[in-house]
Amino acid sequence: ETRVPDVPPRPSDAGMGVVGNVLRLLAVLFIAWSAYDIRMHAIRNFGRVIHEFDPWFNYRATEYLAANGWSKFFKWYDYMSWYPLGRPIGTTIFPGMQITSVAIWNMLKATGVKSLAMSLNDVCCFVPCWFGVSATLLVGLLTKEGSDSA
């Protein structure tokens, strides 16, 4: 009869009781808050304003998608871009950011809660903050998975 020896606990798991789990949770919350706070710097200092050319173009594309829908968005030829030739927007961009921003904006409107109501501009300003937190947490999970030491 073969007996499998007991596997001792890994050093990273030894002594991780309630206090250790609370400390880990507090560290994750602090890191998420820091990621949010860093991305809020421009909004706190300059307000809910779209800065620079690329974000402004992305905001215009988001407005067009919100106003005209999927079909027209993917057939849209924008004469204000790449002047004087123009640009076929639907076939030359990656529309994930625009689709996500419009989806978030529509969900906030659909709740009917006035305190959640935001303009499309505000949603586009806050998406980097929200996604910064999401990306930070996902990188943390990936690091834990890869190193098994977090």
N, C-alpha and C positions, 0 to 999 in steps of 0.2 A: 504494500500500500504506500503510495507516494504522497507525502504531505507537503503542501506549498507553505513555505515559511511566511510568517507575518511580515508585511512590509511596513517598516517604520514610517511615521509621517515625514513629509518633506519639511525641511527647515523653514520654508516660507509659510507653511501652514501651522507650524507648532505654536501654540499659545495664542492663536487668533480667536479669541473669545469675543464676547460682546463688545468690549472696549476696542479691540482691534478692528472689528467691523464698523463700528461707529467712526473711528478715526479714518478708515478707508473711505467711508461715505462722505465725511466732511472734506477730505482731500479732493474727491471727485467733484463735489459741489463748488469748492473754491476754484478749481481749475475751469469748470464750466462758466462760473461767474466771471473769471478773468478773461476767458475767450470772448464773452459777451461785452464786457467792459472795454476791451481793447478795440473791438469793432464799433463801439458806440462813440469813440473819440470824435470823429468827424461830425456826427449828428449833434453831440453836445456842444461842440465849438461853433459849428456853422449852420446848424438847423437841418431840417429834412430837405436837403438840396442834392440834386444829381450833379456830380462833379465830372469834369473831363469829357472827352469826345465819346469813347467807347460806351461808358455807362449811359450817356445821353442817347446814343443810337439804340441801345438795348431798351431804354425806357420808351422811346418812340415806337419801337417794334412791339413792345408789350401793350402800349396804348392801342395800336392798330389791331392786334389780336383781340383785345378786350372789346373793341368797338365793332369789329367786322367778322369775327369768328374764324374757325379753322380753314375753311375752304378758301376764302378770300386771302387769308394770311399767306397760305402756301403758294398762291398765284400772284402775290403782290409784287409789282415792279416799282421800286422807290426811285423817283427821279431826284430826290434830295441827297441821295448817297452817291458817292463816286461821280460827282458832277464833272463833266456835262453828260456822261454816258448813262448814268443811273445804274441800278443794281437789282437783279431778281432776288428778292429777299428770301422767299420760301425755299429756294434751292441752294443758297450760299451761306446760310447760318446754321448753327446748332440751336434749335429753339427751346431747349430744355429750361433755361432760365425764364423765358417769357411764358411758357406754358405753366411752369410752377408758380410764378408770381400771379398770373391770372387765376389759377386754381385757388391759391390762398386767399386772394381778394374776394373771389366768389364765395368761398366758404365763410369768410368773416361776415360778408353781407347776408348770407343765408341764415346765420344764427339769429339775426334780428336783435342782438344785444347792442345797444347804442354805444357802450363803452368799448366794444370791439370794432366799431366802424372805423375804417381807415380809407384814405384815398389810395388810388393805385400808385401814386408817387410815394406815399408813405410806406406801402408794402415793399416797393422796389428799394427804398432806402434801408428798410429793416431786414430784408432777406439776407444780406451778408452777415448781419449779427446772428440771426437764427441759424444759418447754415454754418457759421463759424463754430458755434457751440456743438452742433451735430457732428461736424467733421472732427472736432477735438475729441469728443466722446468716442467716435468710431475709431480714430487712431489709437486711443487708449485701449479699446477692446482688442484691436489688431495687435498691439504691442503685448498685451497680456497673453493672447493666443500664441503669438510667436515666441515669446520668452518664457511664458508660464511662470513669471515671477512677480507680476504686478499685484 
